[in-house]
Amino acid sequence: MTEALSKNITVGDSYKLIVEKPATVKSDQLIDEALKIMIEDTKTTSVYVLDDKDRLAGVIRWNTVAQYLFPYSTQEGKQL
């Protein structure tokens, strides 16, 4: 199935996937800032973390935040 999908897409088409202004926070900011960005813009599922020289230091993903905030599985009642 991947082959069928990729045959019609060129590398040049990938520019459509690039976010013009990605969501970012500084590494010394509180996690609340990243959560606020994700809550206010529901299309944002990742926030990039920048160091003091504006280099990429990491990525905060919504699913990782959810696991941190809700550490118990609803199916088994066990901590993840």
N, C-alpha and C positions, 0 to 999 in steps of 0.2 A: 504494500500500500504506500509506503514511503516513496518508493521509486515513481509511482504514478503521480504523486503529488509534486515531487521535486522536478519532474521533467518540464513542467510549465513555468517554473520560477527561476529567474536568473539572479545572479549576485547583484546586478544593478537594480533589481526590484526590491531588494532588501532595505533600501533607504526609506521605504514606506513604513518600516517597522521601527525606525529610530525615533525616539522621543526627543523633540527639540529642546526641551528644558527638563531634564530628569530631576526628580525629587532628591534633595540632598540635605544632610545635616552634618555638623561638625562633630568630631569624635568626643569633644568635651561637653556636648549638649546632653540634656536629659532625654531618656527614652520617650518621654511624653511628647517631645517635639516631633519625633518620627511617627508616633501614633496619631497625633493631630493631623499630620499631612495625609496619612492613609485614611483617616475617618472623613476628612473634608473632601477628599477627591477619591471616590470609591473605585476609580479605575487604577489607582496607584496601589500596587501590591508589593512593591519594593522601594526602599529608600537607600540611596547610596551614602555611605559614611566617608567623609573627607578628613584628612589629617590637617595639621596646622599649615601645610604648604599646598593645600587643595589637591592633594593626591588621593586616589582611591585607597581607603583603608579597609573597607568592608561593605557588606550589604545587609540590611535588615529586611527580612521578608515577612509578610503578613502571617504566613503559616507558622513561622518560627516564633513570632510574638504570641500567637494564639496558644501554642504549646507551652510557652513560658507562663502565660497568664492563667491557663487552665490545665494544670499538670496531670489531671486525672482523666483517664479514658472513660467515656460515658458507657462503653460496652462492658468493660470488665471491672471498673472501679479501682484500678490499679494505677499507681503513679507511673508516668512514662519515663 
